[in-house]
Amino acid sequence: MSKFKKGGLGRGLGALIPGKSQSEEPSTPTHAVVAPISTEMVELGDRVLALDPREIKPNPRQPRTAFAEEPLRELADSIARDGVMEPIIVRVVGGEYQLVSGERRVRASVLAGVASVPAIVRDIADGDMLKFGLIENIQREDLNAIELARGYELLMREFGWTQEKCAEEVGKKRATVTNTLRLLNLPPDVQDAVVQGAITMGHARALLALPSAKEQSAVCRAIVDQGLSVRQVERMTSAAAPAPKKAKPTAAKDPNIAAIEEELRRALGTRVSVATSGSDFKKGKIVIEYYSLDDFDRILDALRQRR
């Protein structure tokens, strides 16, 4: 922050928007609790309010679904002692403030019983709510692996993104997004174990090596019951996973057959394969490929002209 906006604090949203009076802000919620905020929090171009955390509406597209009780209580104790150090992000919808990002801080503030939290008001479109919330949480590393995977999947579906485009938008490598999305192939109970923190992403990725959901669930229970490490699970799944099938060696094609196929390909302008049932070439078949009705007619004409 190289510059800070001075003045206008404690007088509502309208006083913080250059060139507009309070009467020009009909959409500003009337129930906002406005309290003095340090000028160090007000960066040039941002609009900052102090809002009652109990009055802020939740983000309907919040990608985070799990809020562990103990860390939330620890954050509440910190807020009760030192206050909220970084503003949350809200938008105005229907005359009310709706949360865009910062739900942990809002929940913890309610637990702490504080009267207000600092909030930056931004103009966020409905279609960007998921994207904004997901990217904010990714940057903070606040989401577990399943929440990330579900968030990536939603972004790709809603915006029609490829995995590569999704990775670019959220600032991750393509392989990271791909490996995270693979976790959605795990059965629901295993996904829930990741969400609840019972197993790690490393455990979950190791379970993907098992061939069936039943086996994945069974090993997941063993991880929780026995406190297995990721390395132990990798050894278990490596031993249980089916060995890859060896490709059958392809017999070398008879050079005479290859020469005939090439001659036919040039004559007919399409792929031709010749298969024989014996080494004496007395029986077999010739397969001529075509890729459209026009192509079919063209090949027929070429064959007729050779009669």
N, C-alpha and C positions, 0 to 999 in steps of 0.2 A: 504494500500500500504506500504509494508515494504521495498521495494527496487525500485529504479528508474533507468532507462537506461539513461546514460549521453552521451552527444555529439551527432553528426549526425543531429542536428536539422537544418532546413532550406535548406537542400541539396537534398530533394526529397525522394521518396519511397525507392529507392535502398539503400540509405545511412542508412536507418533504419532497414534493414534486415541483420542480421549478416551473414558474409561469402559470400555476393553477392555484386557485383559492379553494378553501374547503367546500364552498358551495358548488364547485364544479366537479365534486367527487360523489355523485349520487350512489355509485355502486359500493362505496366503502361501508362495511358492516358497522352498525351503530353500537354493537355490544363489545367492541374491542376495548381491552383495558390498556391504556397508554401510560407508560411510566418512563421516567428519565433513563436514558441509555448513554453510556460513555461515548463521546464523539469518536473514539478510536474504532468503534464498531461500524461507523457509517462511512463506507467507501464511496468515492465519487461515482454517481450514477446509480447507486443502490437506494432502495426505499426501505427504511427500517422502522419497525413498530415494536412495541412491547405488548404481547398478547397473553391473555389468560389461557394457559394450556388446556384447560377443561372445555373451552369454547371452540377449539380448533377441530374442524371436521377431518376425519382420516382420509388418506389417499386411497381411492377405490382400486387403484392399480398398483398398490404396494407389492413389490416382488418378494419382500421378506415376510415369511409366515411364522417363523419361530423366534420367540424372545425368551431366552433363558432367564429364569427368575433371579438367580444369584448375581450374575453380571449386571442385571437391570437394577437390583437393589444397591449394588456397589456404586453404580452411576448416580442413583438417586442420592446417596450419601454425599457424593462429591458435589452434586448440584446444590444440595442443602447447605454445604459448607462454603463453596466458592462461586455458585451461580452457573448459568449456562455460558460457556466460554465462546461458543460459535453459534451464530444465528441459524435458525431453521429456515427452510424455504416454503412459502405459501403462495397461493393465488386466490383471487376473489371469484367466487362462483355463487350466483344467486344471492348476493348480499351477505355472504358468509365467507370466512377464511377457510380454505381447504388446504390440507398439508400436501406438499409435493415431496419433500424429503426431510428427514430428521425425526422419524417416528420414535426411535429409542430415546432421544432427548425429551420429546414431549411426554412419553409414558413415564420416564424417570422423574420429570418435573412434577407430574401429577402425584406420583408416589412421595416426592419430597415435600409437597404442599406449598410450592412457591407460587406467588401471585401472578407472575408474568415471565415470559421467555422472549428473547430478542428474535425477531422474524424479518426476513427480507421478502418483500412482495415482488413477484415476477409474473409476467404474462406468459403462461404456459398453456398451449393448446391441449385439448382432450387427447389427441392422438400422440402427444409427446409425453404424457404423464408416466407411462411405463418406462419409456426410454430414459427419461430424466432420472427417475427414481432408481432404475437399475444401474445406470452408469455411476450415479453418486455412491451407491452402495458398493459397486465394484472398486471404485477408487479408494473407499475406506476399508475394503476387504471385510465387509460386515455380513456378507451372505455366505451360507453354507453351499456345498457343491450342488446339491439338488435344487435349491432355490435359484442358483445361477443357471443351471441347465434349463429349468422351466422358464426363466426369464429370457434366455437366448431363444428358446423355442417360440415363445410368444412374439418376440421381436421379429423373428424370421417369418412367422405366419402373418402378422399384422402388416408388415411393411414389404412383404414379398422378397426379403433378402436371402441371398445365398449365405452359406457359412462363411465364405470369404468376406462378404460385405458386412456381415454381423461382426466379425472379428475386427474389421477396420473401424467400424463405428464405435465399438466399446474399448478399443485400444488394446486388444489382445492378439496373440498369434493365432493363425488359423488352426494349428494343431491343438492349441489349448481349448478353443471352442469345440472342436470336433470331439476331443476326449471327454470333455464335460458333458456334451449332449449324449454320449454313449451310456452315461449313467442312468438315463431314462429307460434303458432296456432292462434294468434290474426290476425284480418284483416289488410291489408296493411296500411290503414289510421291511425290505432292505433299504428302500429309499427313505422310509420313515426313520430307520435307525441312523441314517446319515443326518437327517434334519434335526433329530433330537441330540446329536452329538455322541451317540453310543458307539459309532464306528467312524473312522475318518475317510476322506476321499481316497487315500491310498488303499485302505481296506476294500472300499467299494470297487475300485479299478481292478484289484486283484481278483475279486469275485466274478468279474466279467469273463474270466477265462474258463469258468465252469460251464458245461453244456446245457444245463437245465435250471429253471427257476427254483425247483425243489432243492437241488444241491446248493444253489446260492443262498437260499434261506437257511438251510441247515448249517452251513459254514458260518453264516452271519450270527446265528445263535451261539455257536461255539466261540466266536470272537468275543461276544459280550460276556458269556459265562466264564470263559477261561482267560480273558484278557490277552488274547493272542496279538502278537505284533504283526505289522504289515509283512515283514520278511517271512515269518512263520506261515502266514496265509498264502503268500506267493509260492512257497515250497509245496504247500498242500494242494493248491489249485494246479500247479505245474504237474504234479504226480497224477492228479485226477483227470486232467483234461485229455481228451482223445488225441492220440498221435496223428499228425497230418498224414493224409493218404499220399503215398508215393505215386507220382504220375507214371503211367505205363510208358515205357520207351516206344517212341514212334519208329516203325520200321522205315528204312530208307526207300523212297519210291523208285521203282524201276525207271531208269533213264529213258527207255523207249516209250513208256507210258507218259512221262513228263513231256517228252518231245511232241507226242500226239496231242496232249492237252494244250500245249502252247500253240500248235498249228490251228487247232479248232478255235481257240480264244481269239486269235488274230483274224480268222475268217469270219467269225460270227460277232465279234465285238463285245463279247461278254465272257463271264467266267464259265469254264467247262471242266468237269472232272470225270475221269475214267476210272472205274473200279473193276477188277477182274476177280473171278472166283478160283482161279488156278493159274499155274505158271505157264500153261499152254495157250492162254488168251482165248479159249474156245467159248467161254461164257463170261458175262459181266454186264455192266451197264454204263451208259453215258448220261451224265446229268448236265443239262444246259440251264443256266439261271437267267431269269428275266425279272425286271423290277417295276414294270408298269404294263398296261395293255398295249401302249404304243410300242414299248420295247419288245413285247411278245410278237406283235404284227411284223416288226422289223426283222426279227430273227426268222419267222416263218418265210418271209419273202426271200431272205438270204438262202434258206435251205431249198426253196422251190427253184430258185435260179440255178442251183447246182445240180438239178436232176437232168 
